Amino acid sequence: MKYNNAETLEELLKKVSSALSEYVSYSQAGGAKVLDQMPASSLAKDLNVNELVKDGGLLQGEALQNFLQSYLAHSQHMHHPHYIGHQVAVPHIGSGVADLIHGVINNPMAIYEMGPSGAVIEKTMINWLLKQVGWYHADDISDLGHDPHHGAGVFTHGGSMANLTALLAARAAIAPEAWTEGAPSDLVIIGSSVWHYSISRAMSIMGMPQDSFYTADVDQNDVITAAGIEQAIARARTNGKRVMAVIVNACTTSTGLYDPIEEIATICNRESIWLHVDGAHGAAALLSEADRHLMKGVEMADSVIWDMHKMLRTSTLCAVVLYKNAEHMAATFQQKGSYIFHEKEAVGFDLISYSLECTKSAMATKLFWILAIEGEQGLADYVSHQYAITKEFYKLISETADFTCPYTPESNILCFVYTDISEEQDKGAFQLRLRNALVNEGHYYITSCDFRGTTHLRLTVMNDLTSGQHILGLLDAIRRIAESIKSSSPKS
Ligand SMILES: Cc1ncc(COP(=O)(O)O)c(C=O)c1O
């Protein structure tokens, strides 16, 4: 192989690392736009995709520098303090380095012998995460002997996959025959109307009709009420259904508010119903002393999912499903593949039996690298900071005359609306126009969401460099765009 060798790797890395460090540096300094979009076909030309794919040549002349320049310039600049958009992590550089190492050595996480180092890291990271939930009862996370008193877990490529895996485990617990006989038709799931759509997809994949999701009543902020859960359970039973699982949001995607886990866990434990906590975003509160109370009662649940690529700063993808009872994890999948599940003189352990995916990346190494650089306290401080600064931004925005926030944030997700619009204007449609114009300008990146039937502007404060000054700048930009929309609208 002419290029696939150690010398080329070294030469490439020098150029790539220089371009990337320059990129991180100007992004963090708020240089250039956070998002510089151009039409997709123009971007394909700018990237010179056609010629490069046909003829190669990336390593000749200035081709690599030209490619990287265009590629990075037209990326979403997550390190930019004006990146206040989705729940996707501003990646820690340690995670990036772990990605690189994995890319070079490519040890998949399925069977121990294909990547002992990565497998050991995955197991220790599972133990560390279980410990945060209260399902690992020893001090030493590197004690990898099987102890039935501990919980168990496995990394998955994303929270959607983790939700599906947890629900398959819940189904195996209530209806183990489903594996050979198909899903029984009397199973239902209970949750709130603001569930993440991955739950709906998981149900469809599992052959459950959408009307087997029983919606529990929520309060004025879309938070599940205990009474709503009790009523939904009673409704299911009156209809001759068995409740396969109750799902709580910790926190919801749109508002970042937490369902009352402890109250609902008490009901589920009393009724012997599987409780699943969708902590894709908000399980991170477990790390923060000031915010841990939001997850109170999580140890009474049966399963939890948690995305590292949201609040634990890893690049995509890196998620986990955790179980209180290790036997539940073991019962999830019952399929055998003779080329892997054969009797052997085992050194180590195989993870393949517990995840839907056969081949997986060594994603736990990304979390490990961040912890190994920052320490537990460093990661905890990041979460605490993001949650605390969002409350400051809430105060700042809600005290500004032409903006309002519908609820006090609990996490780093904040919804708000611009209010200085005429009665005749559709309030929600106006927010959407504001958001679209703002994103097209490219100086700020925020999102929108539906809350109680109206579109709201939405911030997810993922970047620890975003300050009150940046938020004031954002409000000014919104006002400027609002004036321009108002002056261009036909007068009624
Ligand atoms: C509450 C919740 N659950 C699940 C998911 C799905 O996670 P992923 O995007 O990693 O598949 C998300 C994603 O935003 C989420 O907010």
Ligand as a Chemical Component Dictionary entry (heavy atoms), coordinates in Angstrom:
data_LIG
# 
_chem_comp.id                   LIG 
_chem_comp.type                 NON-POLYMER 
_chem_comp.pdbx_formal_charge   0 
_chem_comp.three_letter_code    LIG 
# 
loop_
_chem_comp_atom.comp_id 
_chem_comp_atom.atom_id 
_chem_comp_atom.alt_atom_id 
_chem_comp_atom.type_symbol 
_chem_comp_atom.charge 
_chem_comp_atom.model_Cartn_x 
_chem_comp_atom.model_Cartn_y 
_chem_comp_atom.model_Cartn_z 
_chem_comp_atom.pdbx_ordinal 
LIG C1 C1 C 0 -34.602 12.663 25.978 1  
LIG C2 C2 C 0 -33.887 12.062 24.788 2  
LIG N1 N1 N 0 -33.907 10.739 24.607 3  
LIG C3 C3 C 0 -33.288 10.146 23.559 4  
LIG C4 C4 C 0 -32.614 10.893 22.625 5  
LIG C5 C5 C 0 -31.966 10.203 21.450 6  
LIG O1 O1 O 0 -30.594 10.202 21.581 7  
LIG P1 P1 P 0 -29.626 10.050 20.298 8  
LIG O2 O2 O 0 -29.756 11.327 19.531 9  
LIG O3 O3 O 0 -28.289 9.851  20.903 10 
LIG O4 O4 O 0 -30.083 8.867  19.505 11 
LIG C6 C6 C 0 -32.561 12.288 22.778 12 
LIG C7 C7 C 0 -31.854 13.119 21.771 13 
LIG O5 O5 O 0 -31.896 14.313 21.759 14 
LIG C8 C8 C 0 -33.215 12.894 23.876 15 
LIG O6 O6 O 0 -33.211 14.217 24.068 16 
# 
loop_
_chem_comp_bond.comp_id 
_chem_comp_bond.atom_id_1 
_chem_comp_bond.atom_id_2 
_chem_comp_bond.value_order 
_chem_comp_bond.pdbx_ordinal 
LIG C1 C2 SING 1  
LIG C2 N1 SING 2  
LIG C2 C8 DOUB 3  
LIG N1 C3 DOUB 4  
LIG C3 C4 SING 5  
LIG C4 C5 SING 6  
LIG C4 C6 DOUB 7  
LIG C5 O1 SING 8  
LIG O1 P1 SING 9  
LIG P1 O2 DOUB 10 
LIG P1 O3 SING 11 
LIG P1 O4 SING 12 
LIG C6 C7 SING 13 
LIG C6 C8 SING 14 
LIG C7 O5 DOUB 15 
LIG C8 O6 SING 16 
# 
